[in-house]
Amino acid sequence: QEHLVESGGGLVQAGGSLRLSCAASGRTFSTYAMGWFRQAPGKEREFVAAISWSGDSTYYADSVKDRFITSRDNAKNTVWLQMNSLKPEDTAVYYCAARRSLYRRTYYYDKEDYEYWGQGTQVTVSS
């Protein structure tokens, strides 16, 4: 079982950057594909980025492509989301999620595919 804790959220001006971290407590982190999702007030939780357990494959929502980068270090049980050129519409609570995966290059972008979730971290982008 994985326990996930996000950190790194905060208030930033438009055009700025933030780096979110997601630390996992389990001993099998390297077998988990990871995802990032976000939820703005009154909206559905939406996919942001995903990374395979090996880190070989990543996938991004069109809205963040070329601005956000996800990466991981399995030795540190940590996945990151580097967010650049932030926009007010990026304001949301950001969640990391994990699911077991057999395939080194497979990622998942449907929130229903994920088994474990963090508590979320607030990101607010001012205009």
Secondary structure, DSSP 8 states (H G I E B T S, - for coil): ---EEEE--EEEETT--EEEEEEE-SS-GGGEEEEEEEE-TTS--EEEEEE-TTSS-EEE-TTTTTTEEEEEEGGGTEEEEEE-S--GGG-EEEEEEEEE-S-TT-----GGG--EE---EEEEEE-
